[in-house]
Amino acid sequence: MLKGVNLGNYTLRALKLSYARCILNNQQSMGL
């Protein structure tokens, strides 16, 4: 059970990081 929760938190964190990185890349490509 705890493993599943930790895995879920890890995937959420990874998704947030990749999402933020995507936003940063989009801003840089737009010249902001």
C-alpha positions as CSV (number, residue, x, y, z in Angstrom):
1,M,0.0,0.0,0.0
2,L,2.7,2.5,1.0
3,K,4.7,1.6,-2.1
4,G,1.7,2.4,-4.3
5,V,1.3,5.8,-2.6
6,N,5.0,6.6,-2.9
7,L,4.9,5.5,-6.6
8,G,1.8,7.8,-7.2
9,N,3.5,10.8,-5.5
10,Y,6.7,10.1,-7.6
11,T,4.7,10.0,-10.9
12,L,2.8,13.1,-10.0
13,R,6.1,14.9,-9.2
14,A,7.6,13.7,-12.5
15,L,4.5,14.9,-14.4
16,K,4.7,18.3,-12.8
17,L,8.4,18.6,-13.6
18,S,7.9,17.6,-17.2
19,Y,4.9,20.0,-17.5
20,A,6.9,22.9,-16.0
21,R,9.8,22.1,-18.4
22,C,7.4,22.1,-21.3
23,I,6.0,25.5,-20.3
24,L,9.5,26.9,-19.9
25,N,10.5,25.5,-23.4
26,N,7.3,27.1,-24.9
27,Q,8.1,30.5,-23.3
28,Q,11.7,30.4,-24.5
29,S,10.6,29.5,-28.0
30,M,8.1,32.5,-27.9
31,G,10.9,34.7,-26.8
32,L,9.4,35.6,-23.4
